[in-house]
């Protein structure tokens, strides 16, 4: 008889875990997936494409309903998990039903932060995080609303681009001196700002939100220093917070995230966590690739085979506001590193490669990312690059031919 395995969360991490389990432990578990959002799992990275009208909600679904059914998975989406009853070994769903488990995986992801500024609770203040947020933003764009987006990271840029393309007048404000400061160096961020502005988004850097004003709904945003920006709506996209309340209330150890070991196991027997809600060796990863790596390790462990997750080389490989962007490894270049640069502002291309001890240790690409995965492979493998140093900047085909 199959062992009951329940996954709380129906996002990208959960979908990848089911995929990996189907490869290595098919039939071993009776899997039930409980998801809060009222739809099948989808590619969250492509939400801005839906907002911009470049894709439909159905086109960004990760798997069809038949795919889940063929793998014997019981899907309970549109069902919020309300509590974990450790004694009874059951998950209580908001509708009052209870789902029994032998093993439990918590993959509840993260939620968007709202800045604690005056006016943050006014009508017209939203976040950008899931498909329900996209529906609200599409309505704003359809009505040609003036929108201020707070946050110059990936989420903020995606929201700003999608809204601008959908018809809104958009101003993006960012506290820091450059966009995507965690993924890009100053030169790459400056080029990205130029390219984003070419797409109709006004970008203000070093802009600190003082308050959101309006009598009953949003009328504008005031920055520290007194500058005011007229707005009909404000979108917070200034960071995420791991969803750990279910685990904490059930007595599972938490810090910033749900604390897990190298097998993605919590300190509570047969309770696991992965993805954005998990904290491994003091780190919460807010990116998709680490969640996929964690899913493979956990599936292998659940199949009864040895596996260990030792952390991820941070890499970003995305289309940000319609611009291809990639960064990985030590892209800021630690002391003793050598930097190779190519910066073609007119063509919108920037490449920076960092070499240390004869190996590629970091990379930043903007505009042309066709060799991104090759660079990432070189960074992760630690393979020597001295023999291709003269050609490595110009891509895999030329370097390997040489």
Secondary structure as GFF3:
##gff-version 3
##sequence-region A 1 402
A	DSSP	beta_strand	3	8	.	.	.	ID=ss1
A	DSSP	alpha_helix	12	24	.	.	.	ID=ss2
A	DSSP	beta_strand	29	35	.	.	.	ID=ss3
A	DSSP	three_ten_helix	44	46	.	.	.	ID=ss4
A	DSSP	alpha_helix	47	51	.	.	.	ID=ss5
A	DSSP	three_ten_helix	58	60	.	.	.	ID=ss6
A	DSSP	alpha_helix	65	70	.	.	.	ID=ss7
A	DSSP	beta_strand	74	77	.	.	.	ID=ss8
A	DSSP	beta_strand	81	85	.	.	.	ID=ss9
A	DSSP	beta_strand	90	93	.	.	.	ID=ss10
A	DSSP	beta_strand	98	100	.	.	.	ID=ss11
A	DSSP	beta_strand	103	106	.	.	.	ID=ss12
A	DSSP	beta_strand	110	112	.	.	.	ID=ss13
A	DSSP	beta_strand	125	127	.	.	.	ID=ss14
A	DSSP	alpha_helix	131	142	.	.	.	ID=ss15
A	DSSP	beta_strand	146	150	.	.	.	ID=ss16
A	DSSP	alpha_helix	154	166	.	.	.	ID=ss17
A	DSSP	beta_strand	169	173	.	.	.	ID=ss18
A	DSSP	alpha_helix	186	198	.	.	.	ID=ss19
A	DSSP	beta_strand	201	204	.	.	.	ID=ss20
A	DSSP	beta_strand	209	213	.	.	.	ID=ss21
A	DSSP	beta_strand	220	223	.	.	.	ID=ss22
A	DSSP	beta_strand	228	230	.	.	.	ID=ss23
A	DSSP	beta_strand	233	236	.	.	.	ID=ss24
A	DSSP	beta_strand	240	242	.	.	.	ID=ss25
A	DSSP	alpha_helix	245	249	.	.	.	ID=ss26
A	DSSP	beta_strand	258	260	.	.	.	ID=ss27
A	DSSP	beta_strand	271	273	.	.	.	ID=ss28
A	DSSP	three_ten_helix	275	277	.	.	.	ID=ss29
A	DSSP	beta_strand	278	280	.	.	.	ID=ss30
A	DSSP	alpha_helix	288	302	.	.	.	ID=ss31
A	DSSP	beta_strand	315	320	.	.	.	ID=ss32
A	DSSP	beta_strand	323	329	.	.	.	ID=ss33
A	DSSP	beta_strand	338	344	.	.	.	ID=ss34
A	DSSP	beta_strand	349	356	.	.	.	ID=ss35
A	DSSP	beta_strand	359	366	.	.	.	ID=ss36
A	DSSP	alpha_helix	372	381	.	.	.	ID=ss37
A	DSSP	three_ten_helix	386	388	.	.	.	ID=ss38
A	DSSP	three_ten_helix	392	394	.	.	.	ID=ss39
A	DSSP	alpha_helix	396	401	.	.	.	ID=ss40
###
